[in-house]
Amino acid sequence: EIFMNTTSKNIQANKNVAILIVKGTESYLINATALERFTEGEYFETMIKPMSEKGIPVKAVWTFEANEIFDQSATPNAGTKLD
């Protein structure tokens, strides 16, 4: 959780999320369920160290369970559900 004040509140109110991951013309849409929000402990400590070294403040770390993944790349396969 970095610079996501409104998003964090939205996730806490509705655990269903859609995450779009893009690199160049390749992209994937992940429909997921938020499981937990960590502000301390192993998950939090694992993320806070490398981000702090770059001057990026971490408020929390979320875990998610992926429910569906879709290819959203700029190809004829766009919209195809992946297994």
LUMLOMI-184264 format. One record per residue (C-alpha): residue number from 1; y, z, x. Coordinates in Angstrom, 1 decimal, always signed. Each point is the difference from the previous one (the first is absolute). Example, Ala and Ser with C-alpha at 12.3 -4.5 7.8 and 13.67 -1.06 7.14 Angstrom:
% LUMLOMI-184264
{nr 1, yy -4.5, zz +7.8, xx +12.3}
{nr 2, yy +3.4, zz -0.7, xx +1.4}
***
This chain:
% LUMLOMI-184264
{nr 1, yy +0.0, zz +0.0, xx +0.0}
{nr 2, yy +3.0, zz -1.4, xx +1.9}
{nr 3, yy +3.3, zz -0.7, xx -1.9}
{nr 4, yy -1.8, zz -0.1, xx -3.3}
{nr 5, yy +1.6, zz +2.6, xx -2.2}
{nr 6, yy -0.2, zz -1.9, xx -3.3}
{nr 7, yy -3.4, zz -1.5, xx +0.8}
{nr 8, yy -1.4, zz +3.5, xx +0.8}
{nr 9, yy +1.2, zz +1.3, xx -3.4}
{nr 10, yy -1.4, zz -3.0, xx -1.7}
{nr 11, yy -3.4, zz +0.4, xx +1.6}
{nr 12, yy -0.1, zz +3.7, xx -0.9}
{nr 13, yy +0.7, zz -1.0, xx -3.6}
{nr 14, yy -2.4, zz -2.9, xx -0.1}
{nr 15, yy -2.9, zz -0.1, xx +2.4}
{nr 16, yy -0.7, zz -3.8, xx -0.5}
{nr 17, yy +1.7, zz -2.0, xx +2.7}
{nr 18, yy +0.2, zz -3.6, xx +1.2}
{nr 19, yy +0.4, zz -0.6, xx +3.7}
{nr 20, yy +0.9, zz -3.5, xx +1.4}
{nr 21, yy -0.8, zz -0.6, xx +3.7}
{nr 22, yy +1.5, zz -3.1, xx +1.6}
{nr 23, yy -0.2, zz -1.5, xx +3.4}
{nr 24, yy +1.4, zz -3.5, xx +0.2}
{nr 25, yy -1.6, zz -2.1, xx -2.7}
{nr 26, yy -3.0, zz +2.4, xx -0.3}
{nr 27, yy +0.3, zz +2.7, xx -2.7}
{nr 28, yy -2.1, zz +2.3, xx -2.1}
{nr 29, yy +0.7, zz +2.0, xx -3.1}
{nr 30, yy -1.8, zz +3.4, xx -0.2}
{nr 31, yy -0.2, zz +1.8, xx -3.3}
{nr 32, yy -0.7, zz +3.6, xx +0.8}
{nr 33, yy +0.0, zz +3.6, xx -1.2}
{nr 34, yy +1.9, zz +2.6, xx +1.9}
{nr 35, yy -2.3, zz +2.9, xx +0.9}
{nr 36, yy +2.0, zz +2.5, xx +2.0}
{nr 37, yy +3.3, zz +0.7, xx +1.6}
{nr 38, yy -0.1, zz +1.9, xx +3.3}
{nr 39, yy +3.0, zz +1.8, xx +1.5}
{nr 40, yy -2.0, zz +1.8, xx +2.6}
{nr 41, yy -3.5, zz +0.0, xx +1.6}
{nr 42, yy -2.0, zz -2.7, xx +1.8}
{nr 43, yy +1.1, zz -3.1, xx -1.9}
{nr 44, yy +3.6, zz +1.0, xx +0.3}
{nr 45, yy -0.2, zz +1.0, xx +3.7}
{nr 46, yy -1.8, zz -3.3, xx +0.8}
{nr 47, yy +2.9, zz -2.0, xx -1.4}
{nr 48, yy +3.0, zz +2.1, xx +0.8}
{nr 49, yy -0.4, zz -0.1, xx +3.8}
{nr 50, yy +0.1, zz -3.8, xx +0.6}
{nr 51, yy +2.8, zz -0.4, xx -2.6}
{nr 52, yy +2.1, zz +2.8, xx +1.4}
{nr 53, yy -0.3, zz -1.6, xx +3.5}
{nr 54, yy +1.8, zz -3.0, xx -1.6}
{nr 55, yy +2.6, zz +2.1, xx -1.7}
{nr 56, yy -1.5, zz -0.6, xx -3.5}
{nr 57, yy -0.1, zz +3.1, xx -2.2}
{nr 58, yy -3.2, zz +0.5, xx -2.0}
{nr 59, yy +0.2, zz +2.2, xx -3.1}
{nr 60, yy -3.6, zz -0.4, xx -1.1}
{nr 61, yy -3.2, zz -2.0, xx +0.3}
{nr 62, yy -1.7, zz -1.4, xx -3.1}
{nr 63, yy -3.7, zz -1.0, xx -0.4}
{nr 64, yy -1.0, zz -2.7, xx -2.5}
{nr 65, yy -3.2, zz -1.4, xx -1.4}
{nr 66, yy +0.0, zz -3.8, xx -0.3}
{nr 67, yy -1.2, zz -1.2, xx -3.4}
{nr 68, yy +0.6, zz -3.7, xx +0.3}
{nr 69, yy +1.1, zz -2.4, xx +2.8}
{nr 70, yy +1.4, zz -3.4, xx -0.6}
{nr 71, yy +0.8, zz -2.8, xx +2.4}
{nr 72, yy +3.7, zz -0.9, xx -0.4}
{nr 73, yy +0.2, zz -2.3, xx +3.0}
{nr 74, yy +1.9, zz -3.2, xx -0.1}
{nr 75, yy -3.3, zz -2.0, xx -0.5}
{nr 76, yy -1.9, zz -1.4, xx -3.0}
{nr 77, yy -1.9, zz +3.4, xx +0.0}
{nr 78, yy +3.1, zz +1.9, xx -1.2}
{nr 79, yy -0.9, zz +2.4, xx -2.8}
{nr 80, yy -3.7, zz +0.1, xx +0.9}
{nr 81, yy -1.6, zz +3.4, xx -0.3}
{nr 82, yy -1.8, zz +1.1, xx +3.2}
{nr 83, yy -3.2, zz +2.0, xx +0.1}
***
